[in-house]
Amino acid sequence: MPKPLLYAASLVVLAFVAVKVRTRLQLSAAKHASLTGHARMARRFAALVPFYEYRERDFFRADSAPDDVAARRKAGFERLAAHYRTHFAATARQTDEVQDSISDLQFTSRYRVPFQFSRVVREHFKAGAFLASSSGVTVTDLDGNRFYDLTGSYGVNVFGYDFYKECIARGSERVAALGPVLGAYHPVTAYNVARLREISGLDEVSFHMSGTEAVMQAVRLARYHTQRKHLVRFCGAYHGWWGDVQPGVGNPLAARETYTLEDMDESALRVLASRRDIACVLVNPLQALHPNASAPGDSTLVDSGRKAHFDRAAYAAWLEKLRAVCTARNIVLIFDEVFVGFRLALGGAQEYFGVRADMVTYGKTIAGGLPVGVLCGRARFMKRFREDRPADICFARGTFNAHPYVMGSMYEFLQRLETGPVRALYRDLDARWNGRAAALNARLQEADLPVQVRNLSSIWTIVYTRPSRYNWMLQYYLRAAGLALSWVGTGRLIFSLNYSDEDFAAVADRIVSAVGAMHGDGWWWSAPVLTNKAIRRRVLREMIQARCSPLIGSMSSPRSR
Ligand SMILES: Cc1ncc(COP(=O)(O)O)c(C=O)c1O
């Protein structure tokens, strides 16, 4: 080859390599610095964490608290355990009967608190998995205990359980003549589609059986229409349990066509602006409360590092930037409103933050209490076939899609959204819930208690203001005080919008008194050396020791996992 040609060819190769290196570096720079931001590394790290646990003696002094404090904690623990035994006996008995047969229950009961404490806690605080009834903003267990419901049924319960009972009952009556016939639609479906188009501002609708499936379908369609492979999700965001949206811990396989980028950061915008392989961006607006962190659960409450803070204007500005770059690059912008849809505003996150998406997924509450997933989208992204290539299709079906009973209940739900009492619930929504959070925080602060709440409207999380290894104990004090939490404990409290001021005052009283009782029992003992950093270091040291030697001083030998 003549020399000038050789030079030219080398220059082209060099330029190509430089571009490749640059885009790779850009991608690395757009990952959040935490383990959550590095899915592969997180999975490798998780696989290395050894099991060990505290014997009862060390259970009360995992932070090296002095003997008198450990004794106070033990006495408090025993008193609370006695309360559980006497008050929750029937519920616990029934739970025990199925404990080993329901895989989900085995999982959730094990992961309520950090694993080092889990067995002892499970033995003493049988968190009942059964409930007998619901009414107003309360649920009642098999022993007749009434709890204020802070679980929100994973977010389904936006308007109160009685509202959903009505949707299901009236909806079932409405479709009873057709019954469970599948494939053909019940006429109520036409109304549902029209209302969903109005609410979402989008052209077409598809029905699925869960939020996870709606997200799967949105991503599949985005890949089909853009002919690109990769989806972008933001660090920490949950979009269901399908493999491609769960690239980190929890999924035995690596998700090879998923980029996990740093939320609310310009570096992510640079990646979106430069790569050619991105089909869609998935946004879960719930992350606005804790950008780049996973959903907070008490099993990861190793110290008091849980953080949350919501800034509506900043998140809206971020969504606007995302919108602009997605438009410029023909990337499909998907809002996953399975959780927040109908909770933040009648028009969901699109209305609340003032930004429109190309596709929106809904679920949870939208079928009036029955299982569902819904995808709304622009016509050009929703089409599942090509006019000019009849064999090139994007397949999606599902036996139970648009089930008449689900459609009936959804019809009732959507109709009720129009009514005065429901509209009234949305009036001054944020002011109401922000005011309640601020008032509770003021009470906790006045009482010098190391607990505060943070909220995104009616979705709350508890944060801890003093370094401690025992914050997860609070969920058991709260239950004893008559507050029902889901298995993630104090990580997420979900209020239905029908909480009256009186209901909320009762909840606030119970929170303050439960936190006070836990404080009195010495769980928040503090010392200058007990910092969050020191706690994390100590836990890391314990893990290294447990990996190196199965039998170590204060800890028991590893048990079967
Ligand atoms: C934002 C979001 N997307 C998707 C899902 C998955 O929905 P489902 O549990 O109905 O599959 C959830 C569930 O919590 C969610 O919060």
The ligand as an SDF file (V2000), in Angstrom:
LIG
                    3D

 16 16  0  0  0  0  0  0  0  0999 V2000
  -42.4640    1.9050   39.3220 C   0  0  0  0  0  0  0  0  0  0  0  0
  -42.8470    0.4750   39.2650 C   0  0  0  0  0  0  0  0  0  0  0  0
  -42.8050   -0.1730   38.1030 N   0  0  0  0  0  0  0  0  0  0  0  0
  -43.1640   -1.4620   37.9840 C   0  0  0  0  0  0  0  0  0  0  0  0
  -43.5790   -2.1690   39.0840 C   0  0  0  0  0  0  0  0  0  0  0  0
  -43.9830   -3.6000   38.9510 C   0  0  0  0  0  0  0  0  0  0  0  0
  -45.3510   -3.7310   39.0640 O   0  0  0  0  0  0  0  0  0  0  0  0
  -45.9790   -5.1640   39.4500 P   0  0  0  0  0  0  0  0  0  0  0  0
  -45.5580   -5.4430   40.8470 O   0  0  0  0  0  0  0  0  0  0  0  0
  -47.4500   -4.9690   39.2770 O   0  0  0  0  0  0  0  0  0  0  0  0
  -45.4140   -6.1400   38.4740 O   0  0  0  0  0  0  0  0  0  0  0  0
  -43.6370   -1.5400   40.3230 C   0  0  0  0  0  0  0  0  0  0  0  0
  -44.0510   -2.2780   41.5270 C   0  0  0  0  0  0  0  0  0  0  0  0
  -43.8530   -1.8800   42.6410 O   0  0  0  0  0  0  0  0  0  0  0  0
  -43.2580   -0.1830   40.4250 C   0  0  0  0  0  0  0  0  0  0  0  0
  -43.2880    0.4700   41.5900 O   0  0  0  0  0  0  0  0  0  0  0  0
  1  2  1  0
  2  3  1  0
  2 15  2  0
  3  4  2  0
  4  5  1  0
  5  6  1  0
  5 12  2  0
  6  7  1  0
  7  8  1  0
  8  9  2  0
  8 10  1  0
  8 11  1  0
 12 13  1  0
 12 15  1  0
 13 14  2  0
 15 16  1  0
M  END
$$$$
